[in-house]
Amino acid sequence: MNPLLARFLRSVYRKEPVSGFILILGATDALIGGLAGRGSLLSIGLLVALLGVIARWRQGEKKSQAIATKPVRYYLPPDSSREPLPLLTSSKSRK
């Protein structure tokens, strides 16, 4: 397999596994249908690939909305009023 194709498929699948699987499955069906001259397999593959693209688009849209509406939470106080902890030294350097 071409290394560039393998890298592309890996990046498509890692971002969103479900929609990536649907997209790759549809593209494979369309490729097989187009090369073998099977119009029905080609059309089903294109339809499934289109569904994968739509699913990926919708998931990306939901993520951007969730990021925009999620408030920022600070878990640590801005300044600590305690003294800093002492530095740790090994027992060998003490002797």
C-alpha positions in Angstrom: 0.0 0.0 0.0 1.2 3.5 -0.8 2.6 5.1 2.4 0.7 8.4 1.7 -2.6 6.5 1.3 -1.9 4.6 4.5 -1.2 7.8 6.4 -4.3 9.4 5.0 -6.5 6.5 6.0 -5.0 6.4 9.5 -5.6 10.1 10.0 -9.2 9.8 8.8 -9.9 6.8 11.1 -8.2 8.2 14.2 -10.2 11.5 14.3 -13.6 9.9 14.3 -13.6 6.1 14.2 -17.2 5.5 13.4 -17.7 8.0 10.7 -14.2 7.2 9.4 -15.1 3.5 9.1 -18.4 4.4 7.2 -16.5 6.7 4.9 -13.8 4.2 4.1 -16.3 1.4 3.6 -18.4 3.5 1.2 -15.3 4.6 -0.7 -14.1 1.0 -1.0 -17.5 -0.1 -2.3 -17.6 2.7 -4.8 -14.1 1.9 -6.0 -14.9 -1.8 -6.4 -18.2 -1.0 -8.1 -16.6 1.5 -10.5 -13.8 -0.8 -11.5 -15.9 -3.9 -11.9 -18.6 -2.1 -13.8 -21.3 -2.7 -11.2 -23.5 0.4 -11.2 -25.5 -0.7 -8.1 -22.4 -1.3 -6.0 -21.0 2.1 -7.2 -24.2 3.9 -6.2 -24.5 2.2 -2.9 -20.8 3.0 -2.1 -21.2 6.6 -3.0 -24.3 6.8 -0.9 -22.6 5.2 2.1 -19.5 7.5 1.6 -21.8 10.5 1.5 -23.4 9.4 4.8 -19.9 9.1 6.3 -19.0 12.6 5.2 -22.3 13.9 6.7 -21.7 12.1 10.0 -18.2 13.5 10.2 -19.5 17.0 9.5 -22.2 16.8 12.1 -19.8 15.5 14.7 -17.4 18.3 14.0 -20.2 20.8 14.3 -21.2 19.4 17.7 -17.7 19.7 19.0 -17.3 23.3 18.0 -20.5 24.2 19.7 -19.6 22.3 22.9 -16.2 24.1 23.0 -17.8 27.5 22.5 -20.5 27.1 25.2 -18.4 25.4 27.8 -17.3 27.8 30.6 -13.7 28.1 31.7 -13.1 26.5 35.1 -10.1 27.3 37.2 -9.1 24.5 39.6 -6.2 26.3 41.3 -6.2 29.6 43.1 -4.4 32.4 41.4 -1.9 32.8 44.2 -0.8 30.5 47.0 -0.4 32.0 50.4 1.7 29.0 51.7 5.4 28.9 51.7 7.1 26.9 49.0 8.1 23.3 49.8 11.8 22.6 50.6 13.9 21.1 47.9 14.4 17.3 48.0 17.9 16.0 48.2 19.2 12.5 48.1 20.6 10.8 51.2 24.0 10.5 49.5 24.4 14.2 49.2 23.6 14.8 52.8 26.6 12.8 54.1 
